[in-house]
Amino acid sequence: MITTLVQTDVLPTDLQTVEAFENWQRQHVVEGSFEFLDGKIIQKEAMKQDEAFIANFLLRVFIQTTAFQKGDVLLPELDSYVSQTRKRVPDLTYFTADEIKQMRQGARIKTRFAIEILSDSESFEDVIEKVQDYFDAGGELVWYIAPKQQKIYVYTNPDESKAYKGNDLIVATPVVSDFQFEVSQLFS
């Protein structure tokens, strides 16, 4: 049975696992999206309308890839499991058609490719922690988009990034090698 809407200021503080948190969520209606980090429940800001152009552009480029033709997807704000005690919600995340089938069977899938849009409220430490989580979960690629700087920071490991801007060609290698565009196209 589902109870009434719960205020986010009364979220539980005694849950220790993602599974316990998700069980609690199934029993309570709570508006919003949440990440779960070692017992802490963190409300994730929804994508803003002024960021919608980024998601729209990326999705339109992605549907032109061979990965999309095979049934792979790039989805907004979908759970990505890091461990039994950590769950992230990337702004966009890539899953293969096979992984989507596994999700239907109840599997908890970890993303190989996450895309985050830098928000004003995120600190450098927040960014580094998210990137580390994606790689700890077996991720191969993280794009961190910084709209104000009109740059994309590409991580192929958690310890270093390369910034792309202007007419630089960005490619989602090694995950989706034909998912590519010039950075300036994203911000034009």
LUMLOTI-551236 format. One record per residue: residue number from 1; residue in one letter; x, y, z of N, C-alpha, C in turn. Coordinates in steps of 0.1 Angstrom, whole numbers, plus 5000, padded with zeros to 4 digits. Each point is the difference from the previous one (the first is absolute). Layout:
// LUMLOTI-551236
PT,NUM,A,X,Y,Z,X,Y,Z,X,Y,Z
...
This chain:
// LUMLOTI-551236
PT,1,M,5008,4988,5000,4992,5012,5000,5009,5012,5000
PT,2,I,4996,5010,4992,5008,5013,4999,4994,5010,5009
PT,3,T,5009,5006,5008,4995,5011,5009,5000,5013,4992
PT,4,T,4996,5011,5007,4999,5013,4993,5014,5006,4998
PT,5,L,5000,5011,4993,5012,5007,4996,5008,5003,5013
PT,6,V,5013,4997,4999,5009,5002,5011,5008,5012,4997
PT,7,Q,5002,5009,5010,5008,5012,4998,5015,4995,4999
PT,8,T,5008,5007,4991,5014,4996,4999,5008,5003,5013
PT,9,D,4995,5009,5008,5007,5002,5013,4998,4989,5010
PT,10,V,4992,4991,4997,4997,4988,5010,5004,4987,4993
PT,11,L,5010,5000,4992,5005,4988,4994,5007,4992,5011
PT,12,P,5000,4987,4998,5006,4991,5011,5015,5002,5000
PT,13,T,5006,4999,5012,5014,5001,5002,5007,4987,5004
PT,14,D,4992,4990,5001,5005,4987,5006,5002,4989,4989
PT,15,L,4998,5003,4988,5002,4990,4989,5014,4998,4996
PT,16,Q,5004,4988,4998,5015,4997,4998,5003,4996,4986
PT,17,T,4990,4995,4992,5002,4994,4987,4991,5007,4990
PT,18,V,5004,4999,4987,4991,5004,4989,4987,4993,5001
PT,19,E,5001,4987,5002,4988,4991,5000,4990,5005,5011
PT,20,A,5005,5003,5012,4992,5005,5011,4993,5013,4996
PT,21,F,5008,5009,4994,4995,5013,4996,4989,4998,4989
PT,22,E,5002,4992,4990,4990,4997,4990,4988,4994,5005
PT,23,N,5001,4991,5010,4988,4994,5007,4992,5011,5007
PT,24,W,5007,5009,5007,4994,5011,5006,4992,5009,4990
PT,25,Q,5007,5003,4989,4994,5008,4989,4987,4994,4995
PT,26,R,5000,4986,4998,4988,4994,4995,4988,5001,5010
PT,27,Q,5003,5003,5012,4989,5001,5010,4996,5014,5003
PT,28,H,5007,5010,4995,4998,5014,5002,5001,5008,4987
PT,29,V,4991,5009,4998,5000,5008,4988,5009,5012,5004
PT,30,V,5011,5001,4993,5009,5012,5002,5003,5006,4986
PT,31,E,4997,5013,4999,5002,5006,4987,5015,5002,4998
PT,32,G,5005,4999,4988,5013,5003,4997,5009,4987,4997
PT,33,S,5012,5002,4997,5010,4990,4997,5010,5000,5011
PT,34,F,5005,4988,5004,5009,5000,5011,5012,4991,4997
PT,35,E,5012,5004,5004,5012,4992,5000,5001,4995,5014
PT,36,F,5006,4988,5002,5002,4994,5013,5015,4997,5001
PT,37,L,5006,5006,5011,5015,4999,5001,5003,4996,5014
PT,38,D,5003,4987,5002,5004,4995,5013,4991,5005,5012
PT,39,G,4987,4998,4998,4991,5004,5011,4994,5014,4999
PT,40,K,5006,5008,4991,4995,5014,4998,4991,5000,4988
PT,41,I,4988,5006,5002,4991,5002,4989,5002,5015,4995
PT,42,I,5003,5001,4987,5003,5013,4994,4990,5003,4989
PT,43,Q,4992,5010,5002,4991,5004,4990,5007,5006,4988
PT,44,K,4997,4994,4988,5007,5005,4988,4991,5010,4993
PT,45,E,5006,5011,4996,4992,5010,4993,4996,4994,4986
PT,46,A,4988,5003,4996,4996,4995,4987,5007,5009,4990
PT,47,M,5001,4995,4988,5005,5008,4989,4992,5012,4998
PT,48,K,5006,5011,4998,4993,5013,4998,4997,5002,4985
PT,49,Q,4990,5009,4998,4996,5003,4986,5012,5006,4992
PT,50,D,5008,5008,5007,5011,5006,4993,5012,4990,4997
PT,51,E,4998,4987,5005,5009,4989,4997,4994,4991,4990
PT,52,A,4987,5002,4997,4993,4990,4991,5006,5000,4986
PT,53,F,5006,5011,4995,5006,5001,4987,5011,4990,4999
PT,54,I,5007,4998,5012,5012,4991,5000,4995,4986,4998
PT,55,A,4990,4996,5008,4995,4986,4999,4994,4998,4986
PT,56,N,4992,5010,4995,4994,4998,4987,5011,4998,4989
PT,57,F,5010,5008,5000,5011,4999,4990,5006,4986,5001
PT,58,L,5004,4996,5012,5007,4987,5002,4991,4989,4996
PT,59,L,4987,5000,5003,4991,4989,4996,4999,5000,4985
PT,60,R,4999,5011,4993,4999,5001,4986,5012,4995,4993
PT,61,V,5012,5003,5005,5012,4994,4994,5001,4985,5003
PT,62,F,4996,4996,5012,5001,4986,5003,4991,4991,4991
PT,63,I,4988,5005,4997,4991,4991,4992,5006,4998,4986
PT,64,Q,5010,5007,4996,5007,4997,4987,5011,4990,5001
PT,65,T,5002,4994,5012,5011,4991,5001,4996,4985,4997
PT,66,T,5010,4992,4997,4997,4986,4998,4995,4993,5013
PT,67,A,5005,5005,5012,4995,4995,5013,4985,5002,5001
PT,68,F,4995,5012,4997,4986,5002,5001,4992,4991,4990
PT,69,Q,5006,4998,4988,4993,4991,4990,4999,4985,5005
PT,70,K,5010,4997,5009,5000,4986,5006,4991,4999,5012
PT,71,G,4994,5012,5005,4991,5000,5011,5006,5005,5013
PT,72,D,5012,5005,4999,5006,5007,5012,4994,5013,5002
PT,73,V,5001,5005,5013,4992,5012,5003,5009,5010,5008
PT,74,L,4997,5013,4999,5006,5010,5009,4987,5006,5007
PT,75,L,5000,4998,5013,4988,5003,5007,5003,5011,5011
PT,76,P,4990,5009,5002,5002,5010,5011,4996,4995,5014
PT,77,E,5009,5004,5009,4997,4998,5015,4995,4986,5003
PT,78,L,5008,4990,4997,4997,4986,5003,5010,4995,5010
PT,79,D,4995,4992,5010,5009,4995,5010,5012,4993,4994
PT,80,S,5012,5002,5007,5012,4993,4996,5006,4995,5013
PT,81,Y,5001,4987,5002,5004,4994,5012,5015,4999,5001
PT,82,V,5006,5005,5011,5014,5000,5002,5004,4988,5009
PT,83,S,4993,4999,5011,5003,4989,5009,4987,4997,5008
PT,84,Q,5000,4992,5010,4989,4997,5008,4996,5012,5009
PT,85,T,5009,5010,5001,4998,5011,5008,5000,5014,4993
PT,86,R,5002,4999,4987,5001,5012,4992,4992,4999,4987
PT,87,K,4992,5010,4997,4992,5001,4988,5000,5014,4995
PT,88,R,5004,5002,4987,5000,5013,4994,4989,5001,4989
PT,89,V,4997,5012,4996,4990,5003,4990,5006,5010,4990
PT,90,P,5007,4995,4990,5006,5009,4990,4990,5008,4993
PT,91,D,5004,5012,4995,4990,5008,4991,4996,4992,4988
PT,92,L,5010,4993,4994,4997,4991,4989,5010,4988,5001
PT,93,T,4995,4988,4997,5008,4988,5001,4997,4991,4988
PT,94,Y,5010,4993,4997,5000,4990,4988,4998,4986,5005
PT,95,F,4990,4993,4994,4999,4986,5003,4997,4993,4987
PT,96,T,5006,4987,4999,4998,4992,4988,4986,4994,5000
PT,97,A,4996,4995,4989,4987,4993,4999,5000,4988,5009
PT,98,D,5011,4993,5001,5001,4988,5009,4998,5005,5015
PT,99,E,5006,5011,5003,4999,5005,5014,4986,5004,5003
PT,100,I,4993,5005,4991,4986,5004,5002,4992,4987,5002
PT,101,K,5002,4990,4993,4994,4987,5002,5002,4995,5014
PT,102,Q,5013,5001,5004,5004,4995,5014,4992,5008,5010
PT,103,M,4998,5013,4998,4992,5009,5009,4986,4995,5002
PT,104,R,4994,4995,4988,4986,4995,5001,5000,4988,5008
PT,105,Q,5011,4992,5002,5001,4988,5008,5003,5004,5014
PT,106,G,5002,5013,5003,5003,5004,5014,5014,5002,5003
PT,107,A,5009,4999,4990,5014,5003,5003,5003,5015,5002
PT,108,R,5009,5002,5009,5005,5014,5002,5013,5002,4992
PT,109,I,4998,5009,4990,5011,5002,4991,5008,5012,5003
PT,110,K,5013,4999,4998,5010,5011,5003,5003,5006,4986
PT,111,T,5000,5013,4999,5002,5006,4987,5015,5000,4996
PT,112,R,5002,4998,4987,5013,5000,4995,5004,5014,4995
PT,113,F,4989,5009,4997,5002,5013,4995,4990,5009,5006
PT,114,A,5005,5010,5008,4991,5009,5006,5003,5014,4995
PT,115,I,4989,5008,4999,5002,5014,4996,4994,5009,5011
PT,116,E,5007,5009,5005,4995,5009,5011,5001,5014,4994
PT,117,I,4991,5009,5004,5000,5014,4997,5003,5007,5013
PT,118,L,5011,5007,5000,5004,5008,5012,4990,5010,5004
PT,119,S,4995,4999,5013,4991,5010,5005,5007,5010,5009
PT,120,D,4994,5011,5002,5006,5010,5009,5002,4996,5014
PT,121,S,4992,4990,5005,5001,4996,5014,5011,4989,5002
PT,122,E,5006,4995,4989,5010,4989,5001,5014,5006,5003
PT,123,S,5007,4994,5009,5014,5004,5003,5009,4991,4992
PT,124,F,5013,5004,5000,5010,4991,4993,5000,4986,5007
PT,125,E,4999,5000,5013,5000,4987,5007,4988,4992,4996
PT,126,D,4989,5006,4998,4988,4992,4995,5003,4994,4987
PT,127,V,5005,5007,4991,5003,4995,4987,5010,4988,5000
PT,128,I,5011,5002,5008,5010,4989,5001,4994,4988,5006
PT,129,E,4991,5002,5010,4994,4988,5007,4991,4993,4991
PT,130,K,4992,5007,4991,4991,4994,4991,5009,4992,4989
PT,131,V,5010,5006,4995,5008,4994,4990,5006,4987,5006
PT,132,Q,5005,5001,5012,5006,4988,5007,4990,4989,5001
PT,133,D,4988,5003,5004,4989,4990,5001,4997,4993,4987
PT,134,Y,4999,5008,4989,4998,4993,4987,5011,4991,4997
PT,135,F,5012,5003,5002,5011,4991,4997,5001,4989,5010
PT,136,D,4997,5002,5012,5000,4989,5010,4990,4990,4996
PT,137,A,4989,5004,4993,4989,4991,4996,5004,4993,4987
PT,138,G,5011,5003,4994,5004,4994,4987,4998,5009,4988
PT,139,G,4997,5012,5003,4998,5010,4989,5013,5001,4991
PT,140,E,4998,5003,4988,5011,5002,4990,5001,5014,4995
PT,141,L,4990,5008,5002,5000,5014,4995,4990,5008,5007
PT,142,V,5005,5013,5004,4991,5010,5006,5002,5013,4993
PT,143,W,4989,5006,4996,5001,5014,4994,4994,5009,5011
PT,144,Y,5007,5010,5003,4995,5011,5009,4999,5012,4992
PT,145,I,4988,5005,4998,4997,5011,4991,4999,5013,5009
PT,146,A,5008,5010,4997,5000,5012,5007,4994,5011,4991
PT,147,P,4987,5002,5000,4993,5010,4991,5006,5014,5000
PT,148,K,5003,5005,5012,5004,5014,5001,5014,5002,4993
PT,149,Q,5008,4990,5001,5014,5000,4993,4999,4995,4986
PT,150,Q,4989,4994,4996,4998,4994,4987,5011,4990,4998
PT,151,K,5002,4991,5010,5011,4990,4999,4994,4986,5004
PT,152,I,5006,4990,4995,4997,4986,5005,5012,4994,5005
PT,153,Y,5000,4996,5012,5011,4993,5006,4998,4985,4999
PT,154,V,5009,4993,4993,4999,4986,4997,5010,4992,5009
PT,155,Y,4994,4991,5008,5007,4991,5008,5000,4986,4995
PT,156,T,5012,4994,4998,5001,4986,4996,5006,4992,5011
PT,157,N,5003,5007,5011,5004,4994,5013,4997,5011,5010
PT,158,P,4999,4996,5013,4996,5010,5010,5010,5010,5004
PT,159,D,5012,4999,4995,5011,5008,5005,5004,5011,4990
PT,160,E,4995,5000,4988,5004,5011,4991,4988,5002,4990
PT,161,S,5000,5013,4996,4990,5003,4990,5006,5008,4989
PT,162,K,4993,5001,4989,5005,5009,4989,4988,5009,4997
PT,163,A,5003,5013,4999,4989,5009,4996,4999,5002,4985
PT,164,Y,4988,5001,4995,4997,5002,4986,4992,5013,4999
PT,165,K,5002,5008,4990,4993,5012,4998,5000,5004,4985
PT,166,G,4992,5010,4997,5000,5005,4986,4998,4990,4990
PT,167,N,5009,4999,4990,4999,4991,4989,5006,4986,5003
PT,168,D,5004,4998,5012,5005,4986,5004,4990,4990,4997
PT,169,L,5004,4989,4995,4991,4988,4997,5000,4992,5013
PT,170,I,4988,4997,5005,4999,4991,5011,4994,4987,4995
PT,171,V,5005,4989,5005,4996,4987,4996,4998,4991,5012
PT,172,A,4990,4992,5000,4997,4992,5012,5007,4987,5000
PT,173,T,5013,5000,4996,5008,4988,5000,5005,4998,5014
PT,174,P,5000,4988,5005,4999,4987,4993,4986,4994,5000
PT,175,V,4990,5008,5004,4987,4994,5002,4991,5000,4987
PT,176,V,4999,5012,4994,4992,5001,4988,5008,5009,4990
PT,177,S,5008,4994,4992,5010,5007,4992,4994,5009,4990
PT,178,D,4988,4998,4996,4994,5009,4990,4991,5010,5006
PT,179,F,5000,5002,5013,4993,5010,5007,5010,5012,5001
PT,180,Q,4999,5009,4991,5010,5011,4999,4994,5013,4995
PT,181,F,5007,5011,5003,4996,5013,4996,5010,5010,5004
PT,182,E,5000,5012,4994,5008,5011,5004,4994,5007,5012
PT,183,V,5007,5003,5010,4995,5006,5012,4992,5012,4997
PT,184,S,5005,5008,4991,4992,5013,4996,4986,4997,4996
PT,185,Q,4998,4989,4994,4986,4996,4995,4991,4999,5012
PT,186,L,5005,4995,5011,4991,4998,5012,4995,5013,5005
PT,187,F,5009,5010,5000,4996,5013,5006,4996,5011,4990
PT,188,S,4998,4996,4987,4995,5010,4990,4985,5001,5000
